[in-house]
Amino acid sequence: MVSLAERAAVPAHVLVRILDRESVLLNLDTEQYFGLDETGTRMWQLVTASPNIEAAYQELLAEFDVEPEMLRSNLMELLTRLVDNGLLQVIPADVGTVPAI
C-alpha cells in the first residue's frame, strides 16, 4: 500500500515519454505500457519530483479545484496501479538523504 509519507521514484527499467501534456510509461522488462492523460501526467510529474508524496498531494490541491478526499483517492489509486505494474516504486522518504560524514 502506498503512503503519503513515502517518496516515489522511477525504476531504471521504465521509459517515460511526455507529449502534449500526456504521457506513456513503458516497463522495458515486461513490455507493459500505461498511458496517462493530462491530469495523470501532472500527478506523475509532481510525485516523481517531490521529496514525498504528501508534498506532491499538497501541490496538486493548490493546482486543481477538487475535493481533498477525491484527489487523495484518485492519486492513491493511480500510484497503486503504477506500482503494481512495475512502473513506479515507492521508498521511504528518508532513503538516500542521510548526510555524509
N, C-alpha and C positions, 0 to 999 in steps of 0.2 A: 504494500500500500504506500502511496506517495504522501509525503508530509510537507507542509509549507515550510518547515524548518530546514529541509534538505536543499541541496543545490543540484541543478540539472546540468548535465554535460552531454555533449555529442560524442558517441563512441567513434573510434577511429575507423570502423568499418561502415560508417554511414556517410553517404554523399548527399549534400543539400544543394538544391538549385532554386533560386528565387527569381521569378519573372513576373513583372507587372503586379506586384504585391501578393502574389500567390506563390506557393512553393511545392516542390516534390522532394520527398525524403526517400532515399533508396538504401536498403540494407544490402551491402555488397556480398555478405556471407550467405544470405537466404534468397536474395533477389526479390524480396518483397518491397513494394513501394507504397507510399502513402501520400496522397495529395491534400494540401491544406488550402483553404480559402483565405481571403484577406485577413479575417479575424484570427483564424488558426495560425496563420503565418506570424501575425503580430505577437500572439501568445508565445510561439516558438522563439521568436527573436528576443523577447524580454526574459523568458525563463532561462535561456542559454547564456545570456549576458549578465544576469543579476547575481549578486552574492548568495541569494537563496530564493526559493520560490515565493516566499512571503513578500519580498521586495518587488518581484515581478507582479504579483497579485495587486499590490497597492498601486503600482504604476498603471495597471490595466483599469483599476477602479477610477483613477483620475482621468483616463483617456476615454472610457466608454460610459455611456448613460445606461447603466444596468443595475439591477438589484444585486447587492453584495453576495447573497447566498446563491443566486443563479450563476453569477460569474464564478464563484468558488466551485460550484458543482460542475460547470462546463469545463473549467480549467483542469480540475482533478480527473474528470472523465477522459479528456484529451491526453493528459500526461500518462495516465494509466494505460491507455491503449498504445501509446508510443513505446512505453517501457515494455509492455507485453510482447510487442512486435520487434524488440531489439533495436528500435530507432532512437532511443533516448535512455540514459542511465541517470539514476539519482544517487547521490552520495551525501554523506554528512557535510554540512556547510563548512565545517572547520578542517576538512581534509585538504591537505596541500597548503594550508595557511599558517603552519607552525613557523614562528620566527626562527631565523638562522642563529646559531650560537656563535 
